Amino acid sequence: MEKNLCSLDLNTLKTLYEAEAAALEDALIAGARWEDTRDQRQAVTDLAIAIHQMRTGAHPAANELRRG
């Protein structure tokens, strides 16, 4: 998923996240190997980060509590 996610609105991001997460879950339940779902897992991660950034204005890794 190489599009500029930050240009999308929050509702669109949430809809895409739910669809990608459901597709990933379905693939894993159907027996897909973890390694074979790398692109789907990355899409879910990218969408989760974009949603977090839109809500908070910062990347999740920028959180001071996560830095130890």
C-alpha positions in Angstrom: 0.0 0.0 0.0 2.2 2.8 -1.3 -0.2 5.7 -1.4 -0.1 8.7 0.7 -2.3 7.7 3.6 -2.0 11.0 5.4 -4.0 12.6 2.6 -7.0 10.5 3.4 -9.7 11.4 6.0 -10.0 9.5 9.3 -13.2 7.6 8.3 -11.6 6.4 5.1 -8.5 5.3 7.0 -10.6 3.4 9.5 -12.6 1.7 6.7 -9.4 0.7 4.9 -7.9 -0.6 8.2 -11.0 -2.7 9.0 -11.0 -4.2 5.5 -7.2 -4.9 5.5 -7.3 -6.4 9.0 -10.3 -8.6 8.1 -8.5 -9.8 5.0 -5.4 -10.6 7.0 -7.4 -12.5 9.6 -9.2 -14.4 6.9 -6.0 -15.4 5.2 -4.4 -16.6 8.4 -7.5 -18.5 9.4 -7.5 -20.1 6.0 -4.0 -21.4 6.6 -1.8 -18.8 4.9 1.7 -18.9 6.2 2.8 -15.9 8.3 5.6 -15.1 5.9 3.2 -15.0 3.0 1.1 -12.3 4.6 3.9 -9.8 4.9 2.4 -7.3 2.6 -1.0 -7.5 4.3 0.6 -7.1 7.7 2.5 -4.1 6.5 -0.7 -2.5 5.1 -2.5 -3.0 8.4 0.5 -1.5 10.2 0.8 1.5 7.9 -2.9 2.2 8.3 -2.7 1.9 12.1 0.1 4.4 12.1 -1.7 6.8 9.8 -4.8 6.7 12.0 -2.7 7.3 15.1 -0.9 10.2 13.4 -4.2 11.8 12.4 -5.6 11.5 15.9 -2.5 12.7 17.8 -0.4 14.5 15.3 2.6 12.3 16.0 4.0 8.9 15.0 3.4 6.2 17.6 7.2 5.6 18.0 7.6 9.3 19.0 5.8 8.6 22.3 8.1 9.3 25.2 6.8 6.3 27.1 7.9 3.9 24.4 11.4 5.1 24.5 12.1 3.5 27.8 
